[in-house]
Amino acid sequence: MVVTIQHILNAAYPAYAATHRQPLHVLKAVSALRRCRSGALGAHAVVCNSGHLIDVRPNSCRHRSCPQCGWRKSAQWLDQWKARLLPSTHFHVVFTLPDVLRNLWRWNRRCFADAFFAAASEALLQLLEQPRHLGARPGILMGLHTWGGALPLHPHLHCLVSAGGMDSDGRWQSTRANFLLWAPILREVFRAKLVAGLAELLRQGQLRWPPDMDELELRVLLHEAKQLTWHVRIEPPYAHGAGLVVYLARYLHGGPIKNHRLVEFSGQTVRFRYKEPRRAGRAKWRTMELPVQAFLERLFEHVPPSGLHVVRGYGLYAARERTARESARLQLQPSWLQPTPQISVTSPYTESCPHCGAALMTRPLPRAWPRSDEKPIDLRPLLSDNYISPSTANRLPHS
């Protein structure tokens, strides 16, 4: 039998919930994932303008942590950002949160994430806007990940930075070949800004400290964090930024682990595949087995709070900088090897009727039953006798 996150939740979550309290955003995520495409959320008919009824499909939950139904949103987001990227080389910068602050992260996910994004973006913009480094405003795309391959808590930011920017006179300035910034300088500025941001949150009373810590111990912790060497990595430049955008889109929706990585669920343990950190230029796939309670605990730790934006644009990639971004594109386009592709956001995902060619539409169906369980149900009796299954649709005469 194919193992899915939904299958594991339906089998193991009731016992887990009896002994573990969960925040509201996790409860909402579990409820959505358990009911996704089961019929408990209702159904919709797939029809065309000519009246052909093609199929009836159970509704998806559309939760961003659901591995079943996030692919369409991820694909559309990917197309939009590919069209937004400037025709320039890009650098990949990774900011990693030190281990000593991870417990503080658990109790302050939303405000900590905002401070994390702000410190990283301000450090990059402040340094690159200085004349001795670049003297221009680059485009920056940031994506927050909170997990490692085996699902431990590992908050880090992946940043896509354009190899150049717009100066105060509206001219494009390129970085030096294969060089963006000195990593030690960026690390020190980022560390100072994040610690200062957390201290300001504490002063305003917005920062909660863990139960085993008081305010004085938290201030000592922040002081000790300033003495550590933080991890900031600047990768060699990409010929384009699409590769990293594809990577971010892969984890924008669908949660930290997809169904294809699940190997076995015995009812008591879960076996899944993960990729260990790169060594000597290559990464190896390993298999890990965890008790189902430990697996769920790791899974729920990476459900983002409601309203938290895990991908954000800064500099020329901010939404309000469209005019400056298009000006930069016009200056870069003549010297670029390939023209910017014109990507359609909707056409690759629009289905057509198999026997008249018209675009398909969805029509909601009445929800005529109260559902208290999570078992799949057969939705076809809700339809009239004109139901056309996908297997027989191609054999019907054209209208």
C-alpha positions as CSV (number, residue, x, y, z in Angstrom):
1,M,0.0,0.0,0.0
2,V,1.2,3.5,-0.8
3,V,2.1,5.4,2.3
4,T,0.9,9.1,2.5
5,I,1.0,11.8,5.2
6,Q,-2.8,11.6,5.2
7,H,-2.7,7.9,5.9
8,I,-0.3,8.4,8.8
9,L,-2.4,11.2,10.3
10,N,-5.7,9.3,10.1
11,A,-4.1,6.3,11.8
12,A,-1.9,7.9,14.4
13,Y,-3.0,11.4,15.2
14,P,-6.0,10.6,17.5
15,A,-3.5,8.8,19.9
16,Y,-1.0,11.6,19.5
17,A,-3.6,14.3,20.3
18,A,-4.6,12.6,23.5
19,T,-1.2,13.2,25.0
20,H,0.1,16.4,23.2
21,R,-1.4,19.9,23.1
22,Q,-1.0,21.7,19.8
23,P,-1.4,25.3,18.8
24,L,-4.3,26.4,16.7
25,H,-2.4,26.6,13.4
26,V,-1.3,23.0,13.7
27,L,-4.9,21.9,14.6
28,K,-6.1,23.6,11.4
29,A,-3.4,22.0,9.3
30,V,-4.2,18.5,10.6
31,S,-7.9,18.9,10.1
32,A,-7.3,20.1,6.5
33,L,-4.8,17.3,5.6
34,R,-7.0,14.6,7.1
35,R,-10.0,15.7,5.0
36,C,-8.2,16.6,1.8
37,R,-9.7,14.8,-1.2
38,S,-11.7,12.4,1.0
39,G,-15.1,13.8,0.2
40,A,-15.5,15.4,3.6
41,L,-14.9,18.8,2.1
42,G,-17.5,18.3,-0.6
43,A,-16.9,17.8,-4.3
44,H,-17.0,19.6,-7.6
45,A,-18.0,18.6,-11.2
46,V,-15.6,19.2,-14.1
47,V,-17.7,20.5,-17.1
48,C,-17.2,22.4,-20.3
49,N,-19.3,25.1,-21.9
50,S,-21.0,22.6,-24.2
51,G,-22.4,20.8,-21.2
52,H,-20.2,17.7,-21.2
53,L,-19.7,16.3,-17.7
54,I,-16.2,15.0,-17.6
55,D,-15.6,14.0,-14.0
56,V,-16.4,14.5,-10.4
57,R,-13.6,15.2,-8.0
58,P,-13.4,15.6,-4.2
59,N,-12.4,19.0,-3.1
60,S,-8.8,19.7,-2.0
61,C,-8.0,21.4,1.3
62,R,-5.6,23.9,-0.3
63,H,-3.5,24.1,2.8
64,R,0.1,25.0,2.1
65,S,1.3,22.1,4.3
66,C,-0.6,19.5,2.3
67,P,1.6,17.4,0.0
68,Q,-1.4,16.4,-2.2
69,C,-2.7,19.7,-3.5
70,G,0.0,22.3,-3.4
71,W,1.6,21.6,-6.8
72,R,-0.6,23.9,-8.8
73,K,0.0,27.0,-6.6
74,S,3.7,26.2,-6.5
75,A,3.9,25.9,-10.3
76,Q,2.0,29.2,-10.8
77,W,4.2,31.0,-8.2
78,L,7.3,29.6,-10.0
79,D,6.1,30.9,-13.4
80,Q,5.4,34.4,-11.9
81,W,8.9,34.6,-10.3
82,K,10.7,33.3,-13.4
83,A,9.0,36.2,-15.3
84,R,10.1,38.7,-12.6
85,L,13.7,37.7,-12.5
86,L,16.2,40.1,-14.1
87,P,18.3,38.7,-17.0
88,S,21.4,38.8,-14.8
89,T,23.6,36.3,-13.0
90,H,22.6,35.7,-9.4
91,F,24.3,34.7,-6.1
92,H,22.9,32.2,-3.6
93,V,23.3,33.4,0.0
94,V,22.3,31.2,3.0
95,F,21.7,32.6,6.5
96,T,21.5,30.0,9.2
97,L,20.2,30.6,12.7
98,P,22.6,29.5,15.5
99,D,21.7,26.5,17.6
100,V,21.5,28.5,20.8
101,L,18.5,30.5,19.5
102,R,16.4,27.6,18.2
103,N,14.5,27.1,21.4
104,L,13.7,30.8,21.4
105,W,12.4,30.3,17.8
106,R,9.9,27.7,19.0
107,W,8.2,30.1,21.3
108,N,8.3,33.2,18.9
109,R,7.9,31.9,15.4
110,R,6.1,34.8,13.8
111,C,8.0,37.8,15.3
112,F,11.3,35.9,15.2
113,A,10.7,35.1,11.5
114,D,10.0,38.8,10.8
115,A,13.2,39.8,12.6
116,F,15.1,37.1,10.7
117,F,14.0,38.4,7.3
118,A,14.6,42.0,8.3
119,A,18.1,41.4,9.6
120,A,19.2,39.4,6.5
121,S,17.7,41.8,4.0
122,E,18.9,45.0,5.7
123,A,22.4,43.5,6.0
124,L,22.6,42.8,2.3
125,L,21.1,46.1,1.2
126,Q,23.2,48.2,3.6
127,L,26.4,46.6,2.4
128,L,25.7,46.5,-1.3
129,E,24.4,50.1,-1.4
130,Q,27.8,51.3,-0.1
131,P,30.1,52.6,-2.9
132,R,33.0,50.4,-1.9
133,H,31.0,47.2,-2.4
134,L,28.5,47.9,-5.2
135,G,26.9,51.3,-4.8
136,A,23.5,50.1,-6.1
137,R,20.3,48.5,-4.9
138,P,20.1,44.8,-6.0
139,G,17.1,42.4,-6.3
140,I,16.7,40.0,-3.4
141,L,14.4,37.0,-3.1
142,M,14.3,35.2,0.3
143,G,12.7,31.9,1.3
144,L,12.5,30.6,4.8
145,H,13.0,26.9,5.5
146,T,12.8,25.5,9.0
147,W,13.9,21.9,8.5
148,G,16.8,19.8,7.5
149,G,16.7,16.5,5.5
150,A,15.7,14.4,8.5
151,L,13.1,17.0,9.6
152,P,15.1,18.5,12.6
153,L,14.5,22.1,13.5
154,H,16.9,24.0,11.3
155,P,15.7,27.6,10.5
156,H,17.6,29.1,7.6
157,L,17.1,31.6,4.8
158,H,17.8,30.9,1.1
159,C,18.5,34.2,-0.7
160,L,18.7,34.9,-4.4
161,V,20.7,38.1,-5.0
162,S,21.2,39.7,-8.4
163,A,24.8,40.3,-9.4
164,G,24.2,44.0,-9.7
165,G,21.6,46.7,-9.0
166,M,20.3,50.2,-9.8
167,D,22.4,53.2,-8.5
168,S,21.0,56.5,-7.4
169,D,21.1,57.8,-11.0
170,G,19.0,54.9,-12.4
171,R,21.9,53.1,-14.1
172,W,22.7,49.4,-13.7
173,Q,25.9,48.6,-11.9
174,S,27.3,45.1,-12.0
175,T,29.2,43.3,-9.3
176,R,32.8,42.1,-9.8
177,A,33.1,38.8,-11.5
178,N,32.3,35.8,-9.2
179,F,32.3,38.1,-6.1
180,L,29.4,39.6,-4.2
181,L,30.6,40.4,-0.6
182,W,33.1,39.2,1.9
183,A,31.2,36.6,3.9
184,P,32.8,37.5,7.3
185,I,31.6,41.2,6.9
186,L,28.1,40.1,5.9
187,R,28.0,37.6,8.9
188,E,29.0,40.3,11.4
189,V,26.4,42.8,10.1
190,F,23.7,40.2,10.0
191,R,24.5,39.0,13.5
192,A,24.4,42.5,15.0
193,K,21.1,43.3,13.3
194,L,19.3,40.2,14.3
195,V,20.5,40.3,18.0
196,A,19.5,44.0,18.1
197,G,16.1,43.2,16.6
198,L,15.4,40.5,19.1
199,A,16.5,42.8,22.0
200,E,14.1,45.4,20.7
201,L,11.3,42.8,20.6
202,L,12.1,41.9,24.2
203,R,12.1,45.6,25.2
204,Q,8.6,46.0,23.6
205,G,7.3,43.0,25.4
206,Q,6.7,41.0,22.2
207,L,9.3,38.3,22.8
208,R,8.3,35.3,24.9
209,W,10.9,33.4,26.7
210,P,10.8,29.6,27.1
211,P,9.3,28.2,30.4
212,D,12.7,27.1,31.7
213,M,14.2,30.6,31.2
214,D,13.5,34.0,32.8
215,E,14.1,37.5,31.3
216,L,17.6,37.8,32.7
217,E,18.7,34.5,31.3
218,L,17.2,35.5,27.9
219,R,19.3,38.7,28.0
220,V,22.4,36.7,28.8
221,L,21.5,34.3,26.0
222,L,21.4,37.2,23.5
223,H,24.7,38.5,24.7
224,E,26.3,35.1,24.3
225,A,24.9,34.8,20.8
226,K,26.8,37.9,19.8
227,Q,30.1,36.2,20.7
228,L,29.5,33.1,18.5
229,T,30.5,32.6,14.9
230,W,27.3,32.5,12.9
231,H,27.0,30.6,9.6
232,V,26.5,32.7,6.5
233,R,27.4,31.1,3.1
234,I,27.8,32.8,-0.3
235,E,27.7,30.3,-3.1
236,P,29.3,30.9,-6.5
237,P,27.1,32.8,-8.9
238,Y,24.5,31.2,-11.1
239,A,24.3,32.0,-14.8
240,H,20.6,32.7,-14.0
241,G,18.5,32.5,-10.9
242,A,15.8,30.1,-12.1
243,G,17.5,27.1,-10.4
244,L,17.1,28.5,-6.9
245,V,13.6,29.7,-7.6
246,V,12.7,26.2,-8.7
247,Y,14.2,25.0,-5.4
248,L,12.1,27.5,-3.4
249,A,8.9,26.6,-5.3
250,R,9.4,23.0,-4.4
251,Y,9.1,23.7,-0.7
252,L,6.8,26.7,-0.8
253,H,3.7,24.4,-0.6
254,G,3.4,20.8,0.4
255,G,5.2,20.8,3.8
256,P,8.7,19.6,4.7
257,I,8.3,16.1,3.4
258,K,6.4,14.8,0.3
259,N,4.7,11.5,0.0
260,H,7.2,10.0,-2.4
261,R,9.8,10.1,0.4
262,L,7.8,7.9,2.7
263,V,8.9,4.2,2.6
264,E,6.9,2.3,5.2
265,F,4.4,2.8,8.0
266,S,3.9,-0.1,10.3
267,G,1.4,1.6,12.7
268,Q,4.2,2.2,15.3
269,T,7.1,3.5,13.2
270,V,7.6,5.5,10.0
271,R,10.5,4.9,7.6
272,F,11.4,7.7,5.2
273,R,14.2,8.8,2.9
274,Y,16.2,11.9,3.4
275,K,19.3,13.5,1.8
276,E,22.3,13.9,4.1
277,P,24.3,17.2,3.9
278,R,26.7,17.4,1.0
279,R,30.2,16.1,1.5
280,A,32.9,16.1,-1.1
281,G,30.5,17.7,-3.6
282,R,27.8,15.0,-3.5
283,A,24.8,14.2,-1.3
284,K,23.7,10.7,-0.5
285,W,20.2,9.4,0.2
286,R,19.7,7.7,3.6
287,T,16.7,6.0,5.3
288,M,15.6,6.9,8.8
289,E,13.1,5.1,11.0
290,L,11.3,7.0,13.7
291,P,8.4,6.2,16.2
292,V,5.3,7.6,14.7
293,Q,4.9,10.0,17.7
294,A,8.4,11.4,17.1
295,F,7.7,11.7,13.4
296,L,4.5,13.7,14.0
297,E,6.3,15.9,16.4
298,R,8.9,16.7,13.8
299,L,6.3,17.2,11.1
300,F,4.1,19.6,13.2
301,E,7.2,21.7,14.2
302,H,7.4,22.9,10.6
303,V,3.8,24.0,10.1
304,P,4.1,27.8,9.6
305,P,1.7,30.0,11.7
306,S,-1.3,31.4,9.8
307,G,-0.4,34.6,7.9
308,L,3.4,34.1,8.0
309,H,4.9,34.8,4.6
310,V,7.8,32.4,4.1
311,V,8.9,33.9,0.7
312,R,9.6,37.7,0.4
313,G,11.1,40.0,-2.1
314,Y,13.4,43.0,-1.3
315,G,15.2,45.6,-3.2
316,L,14.4,45.5,-6.9
317,Y,12.4,42.3,-6.3
318,A,10.0,44.0,-3.9
319,A,6.5,44.4,-5.4
320,R,6.6,48.2,-5.3
321,E,9.8,48.4,-7.3
322,R,8.3,47.3,-10.6
323,T,9.3,50.5,-12.5
324,A,12.9,50.3,-11.3
325,R,13.0,46.6,-12.2
326,E,11.7,47.1,-15.7
327,S,14.3,49.9,-16.2
328,A,17.0,47.5,-15.2
329,R,15.6,44.9,-17.5
330,L,15.8,47.3,-20.5
331,Q,19.4,48.1,-19.7
332,L,20.4,44.4,-19.3
333,Q,18.4,42.9,-22.2
334,P,20.7,44.0,-25.1
335,S,23.7,42.4,-23.5
336,W,22.0,39.2,-22.4
337,L,22.4,36.0,-24.3
338,Q,18.8,35.0,-24.4
339,P,15.6,37.1,-24.3
340,T,13.4,37.0,-21.3
341,P,10.8,34.2,-21.9
342,Q,7.2,35.2,-22.0
343,I,5.6,32.8,-19.6
344,S,1.9,32.2,-19.4
345,V,0.7,31.6,-15.9
346,T,-2.6,29.8,-16.6
347,S,-2.2,28.1,-20.0
348,P,-0.1,25.1,-18.9
349,Y,-2.6,24.2,-16.2
350,T,-5.8,24.7,-18.1
351,E,-7.6,21.4,-19.0
352,S,-9.6,21.0,-22.1
353,C,-12.6,18.8,-22.9
354,P,-11.4,15.5,-24.4
355,H,-14.2,15.4,-27.1
356,C,-15.0,19.1,-27.9
357,G,-11.8,20.9,-27.0
358,A,-13.4,23.6,-24.9
359,A,-11.8,24.7,-21.7
360,L,-13.0,22.9,-18.7
361,M,-14.6,24.6,-15.7
362,T,-15.5,23.5,-12.2
363,R,-19.0,23.5,-10.7
364,P,-19.5,23.1,-7.0
365,L,-21.8,20.3,-6.0
366,P,-24.2,20.4,-3.0
367,R,-22.8,19.0,0.2
368,A,-25.7,16.8,1.2
369,W,-24.2,14.9,4.1
370,P,-22.7,15.6,7.5
371,R,-19.4,14.0,7.8
372,S,-17.9,12.9,11.1
373,D,-15.3,10.4,9.9
374,E,-12.4,10.7,7.4
375,K,-13.2,7.8,5.1
376,P,-13.3,8.4,1.3
377,I,-16.8,8.1,-0.2
378,D,-18.1,7.5,-3.7
379,L,-19.2,10.9,-5.2
380,R,-20.7,9.6,-8.4
381,P,-24.2,8.9,-7.1
382,L,-24.5,12.7,-6.7
383,L,-24.5,13.1,-10.5
384,S,-27.1,12.5,-13.1
385,D,-27.0,9.6,-15.5
386,N,-25.0,11.7,-17.9
387,Y,-21.8,11.1,-16.0
388,I,-18.7,10.6,-18.3
389,S,-15.8,8.9,-16.7
390,P,-12.3,9.7,-17.8
391,S,-11.8,6.2,-19.2
392,T,-14.8,6.5,-21.6
393,A,-14.6,10.2,-22.5
394,N,-12.2,9.7,-25.4
395,R,-14.6,7.1,-27.0
396,L,-17.6,9.5,-27.1
397,P,-18.5,11.2,-30.4
398,H,-17.5,14.8,-30.9
399,S,-20.2,17.4,-30.5
